[in-house]
Amino acid sequence: MKHRYLLLVLGLLVLGLFMLLTCLPVRSTCAQGPLPLDRIGPSDLAEGVGSTADLDWLEPRGLNIVDMVGFVPEEYLEEAIITYTPGYGILVYQAGTRVGDTVTITATVYPRYFKTSDGAWSGSLFGCLGQPARIDQWGSVAPATTMRLYYNGEDVTSQVNRYTYVPAGRIQPIRNPRQSENENQYRYWETTLSDTEFTPDGALSLPANMGCELIMSYKNYRQLTAVFVAQIWHQVSVEVVGSETFTFHSYMGPGYAGVIAPLVGQLSGSRHEKFPLDVPAEADYFLLNFPPMPVDPYTMFPGNPTGNVDRPVGGTYRIMSDGFSVDHVNTMGLPLYGHWKDMDQSGSVSYLPHFEWPSKLASPEYFVPAGVEYDPCMLQGNCSEELLQAIRDTTMTMRIVYLRVQRTGCVMDRIPLRMVGPAWSPSAAASNRSLDDGIGFCWGSSSSGGTVNSAGTLTYSHYCYLPIISHRFCAYIPPDDPTGCPCGWFTDDGRMVDFVPHP
């Protein structure tokens, strides 16, 4: 009995010594300052701790496909356009599973074929699970993944020899939407060409990103199969609470028609169908599943200006309230009560106007409907009346799926949202942080007492590091605070996984 008592005392002494040694002053490797609202419990709330963010604002981002797989039934995701970027084709959803922390997604890849003017270099180009933010479109951040690539069942992953990507993280844009349009660039900084890294078993490693541009030199693939695997524990649950299906026709009206401008010149009339929405009361997000357009008007490479025109692409759709929202080009989770006005309807403003209520859905702006095959006459403007009538009459089906998104994790921060407009320019004081910047917070409690600053937030000078506490543990999920909103809940890798409307 004495031995047991002695062992207990020794154990307590060791634990006390460990805690004494690990209650150290905060150093530059950890965040020093206010404790974020999502990292605290009810007792801290009683002491007046408020919500703080590393940045004054971030742009909104769509809920990525990785965060929906395993929650949204497959029937609503099948054949959805995961990502689309002019020049890099589209990824179309085939199937997905969530087993524990492992999400697996199989997608059909439709690359674009690039050739230099002198013919010295060529290659297949395509994207990944992150959606780039171009012109006034929303981006969507994908977590780090591995990828395997197949052509007719053969593993061709090793043929991917270079890539670029938009880094993930809590970052602000470097261009306004008008600059993005005129310069044919993303709104966000993109890395230079990177050498590929493969896992020991041959899968390609991809970092967390807001879009990739993968390169297979000297290859010309029209269709591939990609299998992505992400190790990620979910921060939100996503539930389907309703859906509506609409039948729509091709678009006839103003807009850039690219290489098929001659065809558009043959089509007379004006048509852009809009559909009133019957939104369930419990819904706060939605996704739109719509078919690809069979013709690519926008990929015009120097040595191959029209060689990609017969490949499928995505297209723009909008939410309507007070005018049109910004363009959306892929299937991602979007807030029902947070939209920003199209830049062409907003004037010369630094930040696009925000509106809340979704009254209608404007159909995808497809000049050529799904179901009509490409014809070379579309480049010449001499299509038959029979083909023109088929374009006018062919119908397509799209489905809007209403979702309820609920936070289940605590490792995220609430940050106000803005969307940059044509008059915006980046500030030298802007604090951009990508995953490589080592952002994050230190868990723990004050060892010498905290102080409340003028903003009403409790700051700490010391932390006690307790290794037995898991970062996944969430004893209390704080309620949404609409002050200063619209806001988004952002994970450390920059994924916006929930939305807080304007009060």
N, C-alpha and C positions, 0 to 999 in steps of 0.2 A: 504494500500500500504506500509506504514511504517513497519507494522508487517511482511509482506512478505520479505521486504528488511532485516529486523533484523534476520529473520529465515535463510535467505541465508547466511548472514555474519557468524552467529553461525555455520551453517553447514560447511562452508569453514574452520573456525577455528578448528572445531573438526577433519575434514579431515587432516588439516595440522599437528595438534598435533599427530594424529594417525601415519602419515608418519614419523614424527620426532622420535617417540618412537620405530617404527619398523625398522628404518634404523640403524641396530645394527651391531657391528663387527661380522664377521664370526666366529662361534664356531666349536668345533670338531664334532658336530652332522651333519654338512653340509660340502660339498666338498669345500675346499679352494684352489684356484689356477686358472688355465686357464679356460676360459669359452669354453665349447665344441662347435665345429663348427656347429653341428646340432641344437644348442640352440640359434643361433644368427640370425640377420637379415642383409640386404644389407648394412646398415650404419656401422655395426660392421666390415663387410668384408673390407670396405674402410679404416678402421683404422689398418688393418693388422693382425686381429685375425686369428690364425691358428687352425688346427685340432689337438687335443691331445687325448690321450687314457689313461686309468688307467693302462693298461698292455702294454708291448712291443709287444706282439702277443697273439693270441688265435688260436686254431685249428678251421678249418672250420666245420660248422654244416649244416645239411640239413634243408630245409624249412619244418616245421612240417605240418601235415595234418590239424591242426586247422587253420593255416594261408591260406589254400587253399580252404576250404569248403566255399561255397557261391560265389566263383569266378570261380572255375573250374567246368564245367558242370558235373552232376552226372554220365553221361555215361562214363566219363574218369576215375572216381574214384571207381566205383562199382567193388567189388571183389579184390580190391588192398590189398596188404599185408602192413598193417599200421606199425607193429613192429614184429620183430623176434629176439629171443635170444635162443641159445641152452639151454635146461633145463627148459625153461619157455614158450615154444610154440609160437604161432602166434596170432595176431589179424587181422581179415579180414574185410574190410570196407563194410558195408551194405548201409547206407544212412546218409546224413547230411544236416543241414540247418543253415543259418545265418540270424537271425532276430535282427536287431539293433546290440547291443553288445553281444548278446547271440548266441553261437555256440553249436549245439547239434549234436553228432555223435553216431550212432548205429553201433556196430561191433559184429561180431561173434568171440568168444574166443575159442581157442583150447588149453586147459591146458596140462601140463605134470603131471604124477602121481609119487610122490616121496615116497619111503619107506626106513627106516633105515635098516641096516644089521640084527638087532635083531628083527625087526618088531614092536618095541615099539611105533614108531610114523610114520604116513603117512599123505599125504595131496595132494591137487591139487595146482599147482603153475602156475601162468600166469603173463603177463605184463600189461602195460597201454599204453598211447599214446606217451610217450617218448621212443626214440630208444637209447639203450646203445651203447657206443663206445668200441668195443672189438677188439683185435689184431690191424689191421690197418683200421678198418671200421670207417666210420663217425658216429657221434652221431646226435641226433635231440632232441631239448628241447621242451617239451610241457608245456604250462602254467598250473597254478593251475586249477583243475577241481573237479567236484563231479561226482560220478559214482553209477549207480544202476545195479545190476546183476540179471539175470533171468535164470531159468532152466525150460523149458517147460511151460513158462508163469508164474511160481511162483517166487516171489521176494526172492532171497537168499542172498541179499547184506550183511545182518548181519552175515553170516557165514564166511566172511573175517575177520580173527582175528589178523593177523600180516602182516607187509610188510617191505621191505627195499626199498631204492631208491637212485639213484645218484642225489645229489642236483643240482638244476639249478644255473645259475649265470655265471658271467664272470670268469671262473676258468680254470686253466691249468691242464694237466694230472699229475698223480703221478707215472705212469709206462710207459715204452716205449712199442711198439707193440710186441717185442719179449718176454718181461717179461709177458705181458698180455696173450700171447699164451702159454708159459710154465707154468704159474701159474693158468691158466684158470680163469683169473680175468679181470675186465674192466680196461681201461686205467685211469679211474677217480675214486676218492674216493667214496665209498658207505657207507651209514649210517648203523648203527647197527639195529637190529630189533626194530620196532616202534609199539606202541599200536595204534590201529585204532581209528579214530575220525569220528563221524557221525554227519550230520546235524540234526536239530530238526525233520525233516520229514523222517529221516532214510537213506539218501544217504551217501555214503562214501566220505570223504574229502581227496583229494590227493594234495600234494604240487606241485609247479612247479618242473619239474624233467627232467633228461636225461635218463629215464628208471626206471621202478618199478619192484618189485618182490612180487606179492600179494600171500597170503597164506590162504588156506581154510583147516584147520586141520581136518584130518580123513575123508576127502571127496575124491571121485574119479570121477570127472566130465570129460567127453570127449568133451563136447561142451556146451557153455553158450552164452548168449546174454548180452552185456554190453551197457549201454547208458551213455555217458559222456556229461557233460554240462560245458562249459567254459564261463566266463564273460570276454570278451576281445575286445577292440576296435582295429581295424585293423591299422597297420602301413604301409602296402603295398597293392597295388592292383595287382591281378594276372589275366592275360588274356591268353587264349589259342590262339595261332597263327598258329597251324598246328599239324599234327600227321602223323606217319607212323606205319604200322602194318607188323610184320615179323612172319614167320612160322619157328620154329626151332625144333631140335631133342634133345635127351638126350646127356649128355656129356660122352665122353670116353677118358680117359687120366689119367695122374698122379694126385695125390691128396689124402687127407685123407678120407677114405670111412667109417670109424667107424665100426659099427656092421655088415654092409652089405659088408664088404671087400670080403667075399667068393663069393658073386654075381658078384662084379666088376672083380674078378679074372676070372670068366667065360666069361665075355664080352671082346672080342678081338677087336683090332683096335684103332684108334686115331681120335677123332672128337670133335671139339669145334668151333661152327659156329660163324662167324663174319659178320656184316652187315654194309655196307657203309651208312653214314647218309646224308640226304638231308636237311640241317638245314635252316629254313627260316631266312632271313636277320634280321628281327626284334626280333628274339628269343634270350633270354639270359639265360634261365633256361629250364630244362626239368624234366619230371617224367616218370618212367617206370612202367607200370602195367603188371604184369606177374602172372601166376597161381602158387599156392603152389605145392610143391613136395609131393606126397602121402605117403612117407616113411621118418621117422626120423632116420637117422643113428647115431646121435650124443648124444642122451640123455641116459646116462648109469649111473643110480643111484646105490649106493651100494646094496640096497635090491631089486632093480628092474632094472637089467641091460638091459633087452630087452623088458620090458613091454610097452614101449612107441613107439616102432618102427613102429607101424601101424597108427601113427598120423601125420597129415600134418605139413610141415615146409616151411620156406623160403629157399632162396639159393643165391649164390653170382653171381653178374654180374659186368662187368667192362666196362669202356670207354677206347678206345685205341687211342693213338697218337704215342708218342715215347715209345713203350711198353705198358704194362697194367697199368691201374689205380689201386688204392687200391680197396678192395672188397666193394660192396654195397649189402645189403641184404633185403631191404624193399623199399616200394614206398614212396619217399619223394622228395621234390623239390631240384634239384642239379644244380649248375651253369654249363653252357655249356662251359665256357672259363676259368675254374679253376679246375685243377685236379692234384693229387699227385700220384707219381709212386708207384706201389706195392712194399712193403718192401723187398720181396724176389728177386726183380730185381734191388734193389737200393744199395746193399752192406752195409757195416758197416758205416752208416752215422748218424749224429746227427739229421738232418732234411731231410725228403724225398724230392727228386727232384720234382719241379713243372713244369707242362706243360699245354699249353693253348688250343690248337685246337683239338676238338673231331673229329677224322676221321672215327672211326668205333665203333659199339656196339658189345661187346662179349656177347653171350647168357648166361643165367643162367646155372650154372654148376650142373645140375641135373643128378644123376646116374639113377634114375627111373623117367620116364616122367609122368606128369599128364595124367590120363586116364588109367594107368596100376595099378591094385590093388596090395596091399601087399600080398606076399605069403611067408610062413615060409621057403621055400627053399632058400630064399634070405640070411638067416642066416647060411645055411649049405653049400651052393655052389653046390647044386645038382638040379638046376632049369632045366626044360625041354627046348629043343631047340625051341619049340613053344613059350614059354614065353620069351626066350632070343631074338627071332626074333621080338616079339611084342615090346620089349623095344627098339630095334634098329629102328623099323619102325614108331612108334607112334610119331605124330607131336603135337606141342603145339603152341599157338599164344600169342605174346606179343605186346604191343602197346607203342611206345614212343610218348609222348605228349610234344610239344614245347610250352614254356610259355614266356610271357613278364612280368617281375616283375618290378614294379615302386613304389618308396617310396612315401607315402602320409602323413606320420607322421614325427615328429621332435624329439621325445623322444627316441633317439638312438645315438650311437657313432660309428665312423669308426675306426676299429682296424686292423692292419696288421695280416696276416694269415701265419701260418706255420703248418706242420704236423711232429710230432716227429718220428724219425727213431730208428733203433735198438741200436745205440750207444748213444742215448740221456739219460740223467739222470736229475731228477728234481734238481733245485738249491735251496739252503736254502733261497735265496733272492727272490724267485718267489713270486709274490703277487697274491694269489688266493682269490677270493671273491665270495661267494655264496650269495643268496638272504638274508640269515640270518645275513650277515655281515653289513647290513644297508647301502649299497652303494646307491649313488644317488647324485643329484646336487640340489643346491638352486637356484630358479629363482630370478631374480631381476636385478638391475642396480647399478652402483657404486655411493655411496653417497659422496665420497670425492676424486673422480678421480682415475683412474687406472694407472698402470705402465706397460710398455712393457719390458718383460725380454729378455735375449739374444737369445732365440728361436723365438722371434718375436710374442709372444702371450701376450695378455693383461690380467693381473691379477688384482684381486680386493681384497680390505681389508674389504669392507662393502657391504651389500646388502639391498635394500629396498623391503620388503615383501608386495606384493599387493594381497590380497585374492580374488579380483574380476577377476584375470587373471587365466584362466583355463589351466591346463597342456596339454590339448588336442589342444589348439589353435596353429596353425602353419601358420604364415603369410608368411613364406618364406622357401622353401625347398632348401637347398644348393646343388650345383652340386657336382658330384663325383670328388674327387681329387685323381688321381692315384699315387701320390707320395708315394713311399715306399710300394706299393701294389704288389701282390694281397692283398685285404682287404675285410673284411666283415662289414656290418652294424648290430650292436648288440643292442637289447633292454636291459632294465635293468634286466630282468629275464634271460638273456643269450641266447635268440633266435636269430640266425643269419637269418635276413629277406631279405637281399640283398647282392650283391657281386660286388666288383670293380676289374676289371682285371688289370694285369700288364700293365704299360704304354707302 
